[in-house]
Amino acid sequence: MEIAVNTVKQASEKNAMETLFSYLDKGIDDMEAGRIHAVDKAFQIIKDKMQDEL
């Protein structure tokens, strides 16, 4: 049972990391394309995306 729990936990952590890195990649792409947001707006976008994931 413990092995199953650890496997699920690792899968969840991997999924979370992949999601985070995809957001970071998108942010870098936006910056390179000149699509820049003010800091407050950027944090609001991040908070909104995090809420969507939960």
Backbone torsions as a table, in degrees:
resi	resn	phi	psi	omega
1	MET	NA	-42.3	-179.2
2	GLU	-61.2	-37.3	178.9
3	ILE	-62.9	-42.0	179.4
4	ALA	-63.5	-43.0	179.4
5	VAL	-62.8	-45.2	179.9
6	ASN	-64.5	-37.6	179.0
7	THR	-64.4	-44.0	178.6
8	VAL	-64.4	-42.8	179.9
9	LYS	-62.3	-44.1	179.3
10	GLN	-64.5	-39.6	178.6
11	ALA	-64.0	-41.4	179.1
12	SER	-64.7	-42.9	179.0
13	GLU	-64.5	-40.9	179.0
14	LYS	-63.9	-43.4	179.0
15	ASN	-62.4	-42.3	178.7
16	ALA	-62.9	-42.2	179.8
17	MET	-66.2	-41.7	178.5
18	GLU	-62.5	-39.9	177.8
19	THR	-64.4	-45.9	178.9
20	LEU	-59.1	-47.7	-179.0
21	PHE	-65.1	-33.3	177.4
22	SER	-66.7	-37.9	175.7
23	TYR	-65.6	-41.2	178.6
24	LEU	-64.1	-42.1	177.2
25	ASP	-60.0	-43.8	178.8
26	LYS	-62.6	-41.9	179.1
27	GLY	-62.5	-41.2	178.0
28	ILE	-65.0	-43.6	177.5
29	ASP	-59.6	-42.1	178.6
30	ASP	-62.9	-43.6	179.8
31	MET	-62.9	-44.0	-179.7
32	GLU	-64.2	-29.9	179.8
33	ALA	-87.2	0.3	178.5
34	GLY	84.9	8.7	177.2
35	ARG	-90.6	94.2	-174.5
36	ILE	-116.1	140.3	178.6
37	HIS	-112.7	152.0	172.2
38	ALA	-63.5	156.2	-175.9
39	VAL	-56.7	-46.7	-179.4
40	ASP	-60.0	-43.0	179.2
41	LYS	-65.9	-41.1	179.5
42	ALA	-61.7	-43.8	179.2
43	PHE	-66.0	-35.3	177.7
44	GLN	-66.4	-40.2	177.0
45	ILE	-61.1	-44.3	179.3
46	ILE	-62.4	-45.9	179.2
47	LYS	-60.2	-43.0	179.3
48	ASP	-61.8	-43.5	-180.0
49	LYS	-66.0	-37.9	178.8
50	MET	-65.0	-40.1	178.5
51	GLN	-63.9	-38.7	178.3
52	ASP	-62.9	-33.2	-178.8
53	GLU	-75.3	-27.2	-177.4
54	LEU	-85.5	NA	NA
